[in-house]
Amino acid sequence: MFSTASLCPEGGLPSAFYPGGSGPSSFKQKSAAEKRKKFLRRLVKFRQMDFEFALWQFLYLFVSPQKVYRNFQYRYSTKNQYARDDPAFLVLLAICLTVSSAVFSVVLGLGFFGFLKFFLWTVFVDTIAVGMLVATTLWFLANRYLVMQSRHRRPGMGGGVGASLGEVGESEIEWAYAFDIHLNAIVPVITILHGVILLLISLVTHSNVASVAIGNLLWVVSVGYYVYITFLGYSSLSILHSTQLLLYPLLPTLFLYCLSIMFSWNYTTWLLSFYSSRVQS
């Protein structure tokens, strides 16, 4: 179960911690297939999942996402990989999607089979397929344009994820880590758009200025979380430069928010209409 030892220390781990005192490079590097096989095998072993720690990550993605990424550094120090090897986080995310899908089905007046269709769309298309597309795009762009030459690499930032990455000479980002960044970033989005908005559904589905401003502001906050957590995930890697470019989507988001108030564009009613038409089609 979860303990303080699961957290990444602020300054990383002393060299005496590693076998031979040589750091993470002394660990045997597993192939992507081996890591994937181990992860899938643990999906059916609930007793081996650390749900308490996964809940800790859910909470800190809201209040202090930097601490979540320090844990990725700790994982690399001990297991020589950045991506999660414990599926507990993914299982909790699936539970959240199940609950939110059920509530949306009630709001939209869907039956049981409508709920199933809505749930499958939300999990396999909106979360996994779109997430893989976004993660692959950012993974490719970061490896193609943001990776620095070894002679220009900056030192790790405060013991962050990039500290060991630069030390062991890695030259590209793990795709699984890029997908984990997406999963981290989507947690606040799901919580706000599939949770908070549903609690305020009677307030944010009108066409008056106040309703549009409040409802659309929640969208801005959720997009802001996604962009910022994504930025943190990549900026913590010491081999990358110019990661501030990942913050630029915030500008059109704010611009569109202003336009939405001017022209009474209610994002929430659009979302409800889209979900309803998709299930009924």
C-alpha positions in Angstrom: 0.0 0.0 0.0 0.9 3.6 -0.2 3.6 5.0 2.1 5.8 8.1 2.1 8.5 5.9 0.5 6.4 6.0 -2.7 7.0 9.7 -3.1 10.0 11.0 -5.0 12.4 12.8 -2.6 13.0 16.5 -3.4 16.6 16.0 -4.2 16.5 12.6 -5.7 18.3 9.5 -4.3 21.9 9.2 -3.1 24.2 7.1 -5.2 24.5 4.6 -2.4 20.8 3.6 -3.0 21.6 2.1 -6.4 23.2 -1.3 -7.0 26.9 -0.6 -7.3 26.3 3.1 -6.6 26.1 3.9 -10.3 22.6 5.2 -10.6 19.7 4.1 -12.7 21.9 3.2 -15.7 23.0 0.1 -13.7 19.5 -1.4 -14.0 18.8 -3.8 -16.9 16.8 -1.9 -19.5 13.6 -3.7 -20.3 12.1 -3.6 -23.8 8.8 -1.9 -24.5 7.2 -5.3 -25.1 8.3 -6.6 -21.7 7.0 -3.5 -20.0 3.7 -3.7 -21.8 3.3 -7.4 -20.9 4.1 -6.7 -17.2 1.6 -3.9 -17.1 -1.2 -5.9 -18.8 -0.5 -8.8 -16.5 -1.0 -6.6 -13.4 -4.4 -5.4 -14.7 -6.1 -8.5 -13.3 -4.1 -8.5 -10.0 -6.0 -6.0 -8.0 -4.3 -6.9 -4.7 -1.0 -5.7 -6.2 -2.4 -2.3 -7.2 -1.6 0.7 -5.0 -5.0 2.4 -5.2 -4.2 4.7 -2.2 -1.2 6.1 -4.0 -3.2 6.4 -7.2 -5.8 8.5 -5.3 -2.9 10.6 -4.0 -1.9 11.3 -7.6 -5.5 12.2 -8.5 -5.6 14.8 -5.7 -2.2 16.3 -6.4 -2.9 16.7 -10.1 -5.2 19.5 -8.9 -3.2 21.1 -6.1 0.4 20.4 -7.0 1.0 18.5 -10.2 4.8 19.0 -9.9 4.9 16.5 -7.1 3.3 13.9 -9.3 6.1 14.3 -11.8 8.7 14.0 -9.1 7.3 10.5 -8.6 8.1 9.7 -12.2 11.7 10.5 -11.4 11.7 8.2 -8.4 10.3 5.4 -10.6 13.1 5.9 -13.1 15.6 5.8 -10.2 14.4 2.5 -9.0 13.0 0.8 -12.1 14.7 2.5 -15.0 11.4 3.6 -16.6 9.3 6.7 -16.5 5.9 5.3 -17.5 3.6 3.8 -14.8 4.0 0.1 -14.2 1.0 0.0 -11.8 -2.4 0.1 -13.5 -4.2 1.4 -10.4 -4.3 4.9 -11.8 -5.9 3.7 -15.1 -8.4 1.6 -13.2 -9.5 4.6 -11.0 -9.8 6.7 -14.2 -12.1 4.0 -15.7 -14.2 4.0 -12.6 -14.6 7.8 -12.8 -15.6 7.5 -16.5 -18.1 4.8 -15.6 -19.8 7.0 -12.9 -19.8 10.1 -15.1 -21.2 8.2 -18.0 -24.0 6.9 -15.9 -24.9 10.4 -14.7 -24.7 11.8 -18.2 -27.0 9.0 -19.3 -29.6 10.1 -16.7 -29.3 13.8 -17.7 -29.7 12.9 -21.4 -32.5 10.4 -20.8 -30.6 7.5 -22.2 -31.6 3.9 -21.5 -29.3 1.1 -20.5 -28.1 0.4 -24.0 -27.7 4.1 -24.5 -25.5 4.2 -21.4 -23.4 1.3 -22.7 -22.9 3.1 -26.1 -22.1 6.3 -24.4 -19.6 4.6 -22.0 -17.8 2.8 -24.9 -17.5 6.1 -26.8 -16.2 7.9 -23.8 -13.6 5.3 -22.8 -12.3 3.9 -26.1 -12.7 7.0 -28.4 -12.6 10.1 -26.3 -10.1 8.9 -23.8 -8.0 6.2 -25.3 -8.1 6.9 -29.1 -7.9 10.7 -28.9 -5.4 10.4 -26.1 -3.2 8.1 -28.2 -3.4 10.6 -31.1 -2.5 13.5 -28.9 0.3 11.7 -27.1 1.7 10.4 -30.3 1.7 13.8 -31.9 3.4 15.5 -29.0 5.8 12.6 -28.6 6.8 12.9 -32.3 7.1 16.7 -32.2 9.1 16.7 -29.0 11.5 14.0 -30.2 11.8 15.7 -33.6 12.1 19.3 -32.7 12.6 19.8 -28.9 15.3 17.4 -28.0 18.6 19.2 -27.5 22.0 18.0 -28.6 23.9 16.3 -25.7 26.4 19.2 -25.5 23.6 21.7 -25.0 21.5 19.8 -22.4 20.7 21.6 -19.2 21.1 19.8 -15.8 18.0 18.3 -14.2 15.7 20.8 -12.6 15.6 20.2 -8.9 15.9 16.5 -9.1 13.0 16.4 -11.6 12.3 13.7 -14.2 15.0 15.0 -16.5 17.9 14.8 -14.1 18.5 11.1 -14.7 17.4 11.3 -18.3 20.3 13.5 -19.1 22.8 11.6 -17.0 22.2 8.2 -18.7 22.4 9.6 -22.1 18.8 8.9 -23.2 18.1 10.8 -26.5 14.3 10.4 -26.9 11.1 10.3 -24.8 9.3 7.1 -24.1 5.9 6.9 -25.9 4.4 5.4 -22.7 5.5 8.4 -20.7 3.9 10.7 -23.3 0.7 8.8 -22.9 1.0 9.0 -19.1 1.3 12.8 -19.4 -2.0 12.7 -21.3 -3.7 10.6 -18.6 -2.4 13.0 -16.0 -3.7 16.0 -17.8 -7.1 14.5 -18.6 -8.0 13.9 -14.9 -9.0 17.5 -14.2 -10.8 17.7 -17.5 -13.0 14.7 -16.7 -13.5 16.0 -13.2 -14.7 19.4 -14.3 -16.5 18.6 -17.6 -18.0 15.3 -16.4 -18.4 16.2 -12.8 -18.6 19.9 -11.7 -20.6 20.9 -14.8 -23.2 18.2 -14.1 -23.6 19.5 -10.6 -24.3 22.9 -12.1 -26.3 21.7 -15.1 -29.3 23.8 -14.2 -27.2 26.9 -14.0 -24.9 26.6 -17.1 -27.2 25.6 -19.8 -29.0 28.9 -20.4 -28.2 31.5 -23.0 -27.9 34.5 -20.7 -24.5 36.1 -20.2 -24.0 34.9 -16.6 -24.8 31.3 -17.5 -22.5 31.3 -20.6 -19.7 33.1 -18.6 -19.8 30.6 -15.7 -20.2 27.5 -17.8 -17.5 28.4 -20.4 -15.1 29.5 -17.6 -15.2 25.9 -16.4 -14.1 24.9 -19.8 -11.3 27.4 -19.8 -10.1 26.1 -16.4 -10.2 22.4 -17.6 -8.2 23.3 -20.8 -5.8 25.3 -18.7 -5.2 22.3 -16.4 -4.7 20.1 -19.5 -2.2 22.5 -21.1 -0.3 23.2 -17.8 0.0 19.6 -16.7 1.2 18.6 -20.2 3.7 21.4 -20.1 5.0 20.2 -16.7 5.4 16.7 -18.0 7.6 17.7 -20.9 9.4 20.7 -19.2 10.7 18.4 -16.5 12.8 16.5 -19.0 16.3 18.0 -19.2 16.9 16.9 -22.8 14.1 19.2 -24.1 14.2 22.9 -24.8 11.6 25.5 -25.6 8.9 23.6 -23.8 7.1 26.9 -23.1 5.7 26.5 -26.6 3.3 24.0 -25.1 1.6 26.8 -23.1 0.6 28.7 -26.3 -2.8 27.0 -26.7 -3.9 29.0 -23.6 -4.0 32.2 -25.8 -6.6 31.0 -28.3 -8.5 29.4 -25.4 -8.9 32.8 -23.7 -9.7 34.5 -27.0 -12.4 32.0 -27.8 -13.8 32.4 -24.2 -14.2 36.2 -24.8 -15.9 35.5 -28.2 -18.2 33.0 -26.6 -19.5 35.6 -24.1 -19.9 38.2 -26.9 -21.9 35.8 -29.1 -23.5 33.6 -26.4 -21.8 30.4 -27.4 -22.6 27.9 -24.7 -20.0 25.1 -24.8 -22.0 23.0 -22.3 -25.2 22.9 -24.4 -23.0 22.1 -27.5 -21.4 19.2 -25.5 -24.8 17.8 -24.4 -26.1 18.0 -28.0 -23.1 16.3 -29.4 -23.2 13.5 -26.8 -26.9 13.0 -27.4 -26.7 12.9 -31.2 -23.7 10.6 -31.1 -25.4 8.0 -29.0 -28.7 8.2 -31.0 -27.1 8.0 -34.4 
